[in-house]
Amino acid sequence: MRCLKQHIEGEKMDRSLYIAMNGAQQTMLAQAANANNLANVNTTGFRADFEQFRSMPVFGEGLPSRVYSMLERPQTDYQTGSIQSTGRDLDISVQGEGFIAVQGKDGREGYTRAGDLHVTEAGQLVTGTGLAVMGEGGPIAIPPAQTVEIGSDGTISIRPIGEAANALAVLDRIKLVKPDLQQVFKDSDGLMRMQDGSEAPLDATVKVASGTLEGSNVNAVGALVNMIELQRQYEMQVKMMDTTQENSAASARLMQMSN
């Protein structure tokens, strides 16, 4: 009889302890996602990530009586960030829906809203993070020029060195895309990509505004409030683990007294 009681108490402790521990772990993951949003509050074109918890029953022998929490990222926040005027010719912001096609560090095509462009010493047009901007035939290369202008449709025009002010030559066109947001996801490198691994086609309806930049869409106040709420949830889970251990120790003492 005493062995049965010890087994039952052990089962209760096992369930409550591991459920609380699981909840604390998932809260830490949520805090990491929220901290990443907060860290990118000033990142050009950044898109915030949502995080939420989902109950997951544990199936096995017997009934699924144990339900754990699982963190999931259901979607990315695609709301437009604030548009800031910079007056710089190579700064562009996408108007409405759409993305700028770039070449990721792994060589795959990805999509971003960061339009802080500049030309490298090698003549390559890149974003502020050094990603090559894609044109109609691949990464865009710009030869030495007096001026570089970007039209609303992404067309790049240059004035060669020594030429008259009206001697503009069309060089290339930035690849602007507008895929269905239900078919894209945010990859681990922060770029948007198609879920099926394909490349989105150029969309002539996407427009950009030169001399402006789109900021992050992270709400700093909301992220700070969320950080406090997650911290309190974590503390509650840790307190539950401490309580479980105290109850287990008290039960063990009672069993010893009954002997």
C-alpha atoms as one frame of an Amber mdcrd trajectory, in Angstrom:
protein
   0.000   0.000   0.000   2.833   2.368   0.910   4.574   1.568  -2.396   1.373
   2.388  -4.280   1.110   5.760  -2.513   4.733   6.538  -3.305   4.146   5.620
  -6.940   1.072   7.880  -7.160   2.891  10.797  -5.517   5.840  10.263  -7.837
   3.564  10.343 -10.871   1.957  13.607  -9.711   5.349  15.188  -9.142   6.590
  13.954 -12.508   3.626  15.456 -14.349   3.596  18.826 -12.637   7.383  19.233
 -12.672   7.867  18.433 -16.333   4.843  20.457 -17.445   6.146  23.484 -15.513
   9.649  22.932 -16.874   8.297  22.697 -20.412   6.305  25.898 -19.921   9.420
  27.730 -18.689  11.430  26.495 -21.665   8.830  27.639 -24.204   8.520  31.005
 -22.460  12.285  31.459 -22.835  11.976  30.769 -26.578   9.156  33.308 -26.835
  11.305  35.810 -24.972  14.123  35.223 -27.464  11.784  35.925 -30.401  10.479
  39.064 -28.719  14.019  40.210 -27.900  14.979  39.773 -31.562  12.066  42.012
 -32.568  13.105  44.623 -30.021  16.744  44.492 -31.151  15.629  45.283 -34.714
  13.383  48.213 -33.851  15.700  50.491 -35.880  16.556  48.022 -38.658  15.544
  49.247 -42.111  12.639  47.273 -43.574  12.551  44.746 -40.712   9.408  42.639
 -40.336   8.451  41.570 -36.807   7.716  37.941 -35.921   4.634  36.828 -34.033
   4.927  34.175 -31.331   2.225  32.173 -29.604   1.793  29.056 -27.491  -0.160
  25.958 -28.439  -1.252  23.064 -26.226   0.183  19.723 -27.326  -1.185  16.504
 -25.760   1.411  13.772 -25.298   0.184  10.576 -26.907   1.439   7.189 -25.817
   0.272   4.316 -23.658  -3.057   5.095 -22.034  -4.939   8.356 -22.323  -3.172
  11.600 -23.370  -3.477  13.115 -19.888  -0.329  15.227 -20.135  -0.588  18.442
 -22.128   2.550  20.436 -22.821   2.958  23.895 -24.310   4.699  24.453 -27.630
   5.897  27.755 -29.061   5.171  28.357 -32.720   5.642  31.266 -35.078   2.387
  31.357 -37.013   3.246  34.291 -39.238   5.340  37.361 -39.868   3.917  40.848
 -39.412   3.762  42.339 -42.919   2.428  45.747 -41.926   4.296  48.634 -43.520
   6.792  50.460 -41.337   7.103  54.227 -41.157   8.494  55.928 -44.287  11.327
  58.387 -43.707  12.657  60.915 -46.186  16.442  60.816 -46.633  16.975  62.738
 -49.857  19.589  60.187 -50.912  19.259  59.010 -54.520  20.060  55.358 -53.787
  17.598  55.060 -50.898  14.296  53.527 -52.009  11.160  52.318 -50.250   8.580
  49.950 -51.690   5.172  51.587 -51.977   2.441  49.258 -50.732   2.918  45.530
 -51.103   5.987  44.023 -52.682   9.659  43.282 -52.114  13.105  43.956 -53.539
  14.811  40.831 -54.884  18.333  40.238 -53.570  20.887  37.447 -53.588  21.339
  35.878 -50.159  24.677  34.896 -48.662  23.960  31.316 -49.712  23.446  32.360
 -53.350  19.677  31.855 -53.293  17.286  34.611 -54.235  15.441  36.246 -51.368
  13.214  39.253 -50.832  13.518  42.255 -48.557  12.011  45.664 -47.864  15.385
  47.193 -46.970  16.122  49.772 -49.653  19.299  51.343 -48.228  21.349  50.690
 -51.373  24.890  51.635 -52.248  27.495  50.809 -54.892  30.603  48.903 -53.840
  34.111  49.635 -55.063  33.676  46.757 -57.490  30.608  48.464 -58.948  27.994
  46.102 -57.511  24.680  47.460 -56.253  24.067  46.046 -52.771  21.850  46.610
 -49.744  23.048  48.015 -46.442  23.887  44.476 -45.290  25.920  43.735 -48.415
  23.395  41.622 -50.329  23.533  41.963 -54.128  20.425  43.558 -55.626  18.908
  41.499 -58.442  18.109  42.954 -61.847  16.403  41.515 -64.904  19.400  39.302
 -65.677  21.021  38.758 -62.289  22.972  40.892 -59.803  23.191  44.531 -60.884
  26.602  45.997 -61.753  26.987  49.735 -62.185  29.950  51.197 -64.113  31.624
  54.452 -63.026  29.060  57.213 -63.448  28.479  60.837 -62.578  25.012  60.148
 -61.180  22.789  57.131 -60.579  19.002  57.488 -60.518  16.308  54.944 -59.673
  12.852  55.395 -61.207   9.532  54.501 -59.613   9.439  51.204 -61.528  12.954
  50.272 -60.404  14.654  51.385 -63.612  18.285  52.380 -63.022  19.617  55.246
 -65.146  23.162  56.591 -65.091  24.910  59.664 -66.428  28.342  58.595 -67.635
  31.312  60.586 -66.425  31.898  63.650 -68.577  28.485  63.552 -70.273  25.861
  66.302 -70.247  23.222  66.429 -67.525  20.523  65.179 -69.891  22.612  62.309
 -71.231  21.004  59.553 -69.179  21.371  55.898 -70.150  19.082  53.149 -68.862
  21.276  50.478 -67.345  19.041  47.859 -65.724  15.882  47.432 -63.698  15.634
  46.277 -60.103  13.628  43.092 -59.789  10.522  44.014 -57.783   8.164  41.200
 -56.827   4.772  40.870 -55.168   4.159  37.222 -54.240   1.110  36.060 -52.322
   1.979  36.571 -48.659   0.428  33.187 -47.865   3.105  31.580 -50.040   6.177
  33.209 -48.490   7.981  32.726 -45.201  10.768  34.437 -43.324  13.945  32.380
 -43.592  16.618  32.077 -40.906  18.704  34.803 -42.604  15.828  37.279 -42.332
  14.952  37.208 -46.033  11.523  36.281 -47.362  11.407  33.259 -49.616   8.806
  31.233 -51.468   7.595  28.196 -49.532   7.947  25.932 -52.566  11.535  27.044
 -53.189  10.755  28.808 -56.449  11.607  32.390 -57.430   8.883  35.008 -57.536
   8.384  36.659 -60.953   8.964  40.338 -61.581   5.796  42.372 -60.993   5.509
  45.613 -62.980   2.828  46.953 -60.622   5.264  47.308 -57.698   6.526  50.872
 -57.307   9.319  52.424 -55.271   9.977  55.946 -54.048  13.516  57.268 -54.334
  15.017  59.306 -51.509  13.018  57.497 -48.816  13.475  54.501 -46.534  11.008
  52.251 -44.745  11.753  51.678 -41.088  11.066  48.622 -38.931   7.438  47.784
 -38.181   8.260  46.709 -34.608   6.231  48.498 -31.938   8.872  49.225 -29.294
   6.343  49.878 -26.518   4.394  46.714 -27.316   7.605  44.649 -27.384   8.661
  46.013 -23.982   5.255  45.225 -22.460   5.414  41.729 -23.949   8.888  41.250
 -22.476   7.586  42.022 -18.981   4.609  39.668 -19.414   6.855  36.833 -20.595
   9.219  37.417 -17.669   6.323  37.084 -15.234   5.155  33.895 -16.929   8.663
  32.456 -16.628   8.839  33.339 -12.938   5.466  31.666 -12.392   6.670  28.453
 -14.044   9.865  28.438 -11.952   7.819  28.986  -8.803   5.619  26.042  -9.780
   8.710  23.846 -10.121   9.906  24.937  -6.679   6.467  24.207  -5.203   6.448
  20.752  -6.808   9.822  19.939  -5.284   8.694  21.176  -1.870   5.521  19.055
  -2.076   7.588  16.042  -3.087   9.939  16.528  -0.134   6.982  16.924   2.253
   5.379  13.743   0.881   8.638  11.846   1.377   8.807  12.975   5.000   5.210
  11.867   5.590   5.978   8.453   4.121   8.990   8.110   6.423   6.869   9.041
   9.438   4.244   6.444   8.512   6.932   3.796   8.552
